[in-house]
Amino acid sequence: MNFGIIIGRVGGVDGVALETENWISVLLQMGHKIHVLCGELEKELSLDCTITLFDKAAFGSETCRWEQENIFLNPKIEAQQIEARLAENVESIEEALLLWIKERQIECILTENATTLPFHLSLGIASCNLIEKTGLPAIAHDHDFYWERGDRYKTPYSKVQEELQRCFP
């Protein structure tokens, strides 16, 4: 089976990156093919998998920084502008994910912390939409939930609040 792993950053020593390498190792031992789509690759993996770098999935991307600043940290923009920009970001990422799935013939999706913390809000929403639209089997490997962070991910934007409820457990 072709597994597709969606993650913001891989190849590091943080818990999510290390757990992802564990998933890759076990799935390879089981005879599966692994394709990773990530925003950042901290170091090359010594595992037999394909890596697709996708800048918009990076935590340091302009998309991610803009969302954090304007939706959570300093929310001063009118709701219509936020909703339009978020929809544009999600659509762009979702299109890229759909193309990646088609090109790599992905049969099962594994998201790594993409739908737990809205640190990369549009990546999480796009991942959720992707799973709903494709109907592919999926595993959301999540920890460190947004609601455990106190007020960090509070926002006055009702559409964003709805998306948090829909896409982030």
N, C-alpha and C positions, 0 to 999 in steps of 0.2 A: 504494500500500500504506500502511496505517496503522502507523506505528512507535510503540512505546511505550518511552520512555527512563526508567529508574529510577535516581535519583541522590540522594545525601544533600543536596547543596548545589549550586546552579547560579547563574550570574550573577556569579561572583567572578573573581579574577585568578589563582587557583591552577591548576595544570596540568590537573587533571581537569575543572574547570569550563570552561576554555578549549578543551580537546579536545572536550568535549561540544558546545560551540557550533560547532566545526568539523564534527562529525558532522551536526548539525542543518542547517547551511548546505549541505553536500554533498547530503544526502538531499532537502532541499527543491529544490535544483537538478535533481535527478533526477525530480522530480514527486511525491514522497511527502508524506503528511501526517504531522506530528510532534506527539506528545503527550508531555509531560514530567511525571513525578510526582517531586516533590522535597520534602525536609523544610524547606529554607530557600531563599529567593530573595534573593540579595544585592543585585541590581539587575535591573530589567526588561530582558528580552532584546529586541533590535531585530530579531528573526527571527520569521517568521510560524508560530508554534507555540502550542499550548495548554499552559498551565501549571496543574497541579493541586498545590496545597500540601497536604501531609499531615504534620502535626506529628510523628507517631510516627516518621517517616523522618529527622527532624533529629538531627544529632550531639549537640545540646544537650538533646534530649528526656529526660524522666524515665526512660523505658524504656532508652535508650542509656546514660545515666549510671549507672543501677542495675546494669546488666549489667557495665559496665566495672569498677565498684567491687567488686562481689560475686563476679564470676567470674574476673577477671584480676588486679586490683590488691590486693585484700584478701580472699581467698577463705576465709571462716570459716563460712559457712552450710552446713548439711547438704545433701548431694547431692540428696536427694528434693525439698527446697524449691527448690533451684536449677533442677532439671529441670522442676518444675511451673510455676514462674514463667516460665522460658524458653519452655516449650510454649505457655503462655497468651499471651506476647508475640508469638511467631511466628504463632499462629493469628489473632490480632487483625490483624496486619499483612497476613498472607496473604489474609484475607477482604476487606480494603480493596483490595488489589492486584487480586484477582479481579473485584471490582465495577468498578474503574477500567477493566480490560480489556474487560469487557462493555459498559460505557457508551460507551467510546471506540472500540469495535470494533477493538481492537489485533490486528494480524496478525503482528507480529514484535516481539520484546522486545530491547532493548539495555540491559544493565546497565553502569553506569559506576562501576567500583571498588567495587561493592556486594558482590562475592564474592572480594575479594582480601585486604583487611584486616578482621578481625572487630571493627573499631572500632564498628560497629553490627551486632553479632552477629545479632540477630533479623531485621534487614532482609536480611542476606545469606542466612540460612537460608530465610526466606520467599520470597526471589527464586528460590532454587534449587528449592524445592518447587513454586513457581508454574510454572516452566519444565517440570518433570517432569509435573505434573498436567495442564497444558493441552496439552502437546505442541507448543506454538507454536515456530517457529524462533526462535533466540536468538543474540545475540552478547554475550559477556561481555568487555567492554573493561577489562582489569585490568592493574595494575602495582603495584609496591611490596608484595610478598607478605609475609604475616604471619611466615613462617619466616625471612625476612631480618632480622627485628627482634630477634634473640637471644631473651631470656627474656620480652619484653614481653607476649606472648600465651600464655605457659605457664599451665596451669590444672590443678588436681588432679582436676577432675571428668571422669570417663571419658566420659560422654554428650556433653559439650561437645567433648572431644577427637575423638570419632567424627564429630560434626557438622563440625568443622574439616576433617577428612579428606574428608568427603563433599561439602561445599559450597564449600570454599575451596581453589583449586588450589595 
